[in-house]
Amino acid sequence: MLPVVRPLLLALSVVFSVPALAAKPPAKAPAKAAPVEPTLAHNLDEANAARLAAMIERYHRETGNTIKLMRLEKGDKPATLNLLSRYQTSEVLSQPKDFVPLHAMMSKAGAPLSLSLPEVLRPGVTDARGRVVALPVLYSTPVLFYNKNALRKAGLDPEVPPKTWFEMQGYLDKLQSAGYDCPYASSWPVWVHIDNVSAVSGVPATDAKGGLKFNALPQVKHVAMMATWSKARYFRQYGQGNEASQRFREGQCAMLTTDSREYADFQDARGVELGVAPLPYHDDVYGGRRPALADGPAVWVGAGKTAAEYKAAARFVSFLLSPEIQIELVRNHGGLPLTEAARRAALSSLLQDGRQALDAAYASLQGKADSADLRVSNIDGTRIIADEELAAVWADQKPAKAALDTAVVRGNSVLGAKPALKKAQPF
């Protein structure tokens, strides 16, 4: 028995002398996903880019979320969100597959867009069913800015600006006699003197099918009048963008037509006591004054992003639509409020210059419009052509009628080659 028992005991001692296996460590919790940071592309100037960065910082501070700002260069693939000016609209129209409707993104992100835009803000950013395809965050309309100090120097009442273009000529003559080398200048010539003068005169610059037709008698008379002002040095030309605005800001020009939102840039204007009035009109056109147009930068959604990016982007859009931010967009950026409630709230908190600008903008927009949705200034090709022809008239190189006829023919050729550009919005 002993020889058998001993090996068995040895075997048992080996088994029970093996150290116990270490306990299996608990499974690690999955790493927390990094927060999604959607991009917002823009090409704002330095001052407005700084204002946008401050708003993004506020968004991060108040919500814990953030947006990555980036510069938008021509030819770049769209970011998640894209703040595009009216001069960049043709990029959206010519590449519709690169973008998705705003209402669709918000719906998929679980944040439906309950926004009913005023009639004046709908062209170009709503579809045939009234759904919002882009957010018009910094829309404005042309107004007349003037330096009250200049009017006083010229013996004019600073509280009574000209209402019509005919009245304005008398003001310019007195301003010139008072020593102003630049009585009047205009930024964005095509936007102001083609799109808006046409709309206010009740003769839209485009037709319902997207064709150009800004060579009728009211437009010819207006451009010819501007040519006589140029010869008399009442009207000075400084460029095709907002170059003239800087001359006004520096006190060189006494009067300026430009976007109402630029009042935000004139707060530190040297020697300028700011006055604001609705865009002048021609009182000899049939039907009287019609409404001006509203347009400007809007937020468009880039296609091909992840569901998480769109969800994060939707949160930022909802932030932009909050009452507090709507007031900030009006006060610091000069944009038109997107709702009536936001307008009332903004007016109650604006300083005097801001109130003047907003009041003048809404006065310009009053009435029933009969203008088409498409704007000449929104399409690169048509705007460049119109700028060239206007400059030729004002430099006394072409008669107004011949120049506008040529601009219409050349512009319609551009639109004929790219039919997608005849649409006000791509969806």
Secondary structure as UniProt FT lines:
FT   HELIX           2..17
FT   STRAND          39..42
FT   HELIX           46..63
FT   STRAND          68..71
FT   TURN            74..75
FT   STRAND          81..84
FT   HELIX           86..88
FT   HELIX           89..94
FT   HELIX           96..98
FT   STRAND          99..100
FT   HELIX           102..108
FT   TURN            109..110
FT   HELIX           119..121
FT   TURN            123..125
FT   TURN            128..129
FT   TURN            137..138
FT   STRAND          142..147
FT   HELIX           148..153
FT   TURN            154..155
FT   TURN            158..159
FT   HELIX           165..177
FT   TURN            178..179
FT   STRAND          182..186
FT   HELIX           189..190
FT   HELIX           191..196
FT   HELIX           197..200
FT   TURN            201..202
FT   TURN            208..209
FT   HELIX           217..231
FT   TURN            232..233
FT   STRAND          235..236
FT   HELIX           243..249
FT   TURN            250..251
FT   STRAND          253..259
FT   HELIX           260..265
FT   TURN            267..268
FT   TURN            270..271
FT   STRAND          274..278
FT   TURN            283..284
FT   TURN            286..287
FT   STRAND          298..302
FT   HELIX           307..320
FT   HELIX           323..333
FT   HELIX           340..349
FT   HELIX           352..365
FT   HELIX           376..378
FT   HELIX           380..394
FT   TURN            395..396
FT   HELIX           400..417
FT   HELIX           419..422
//
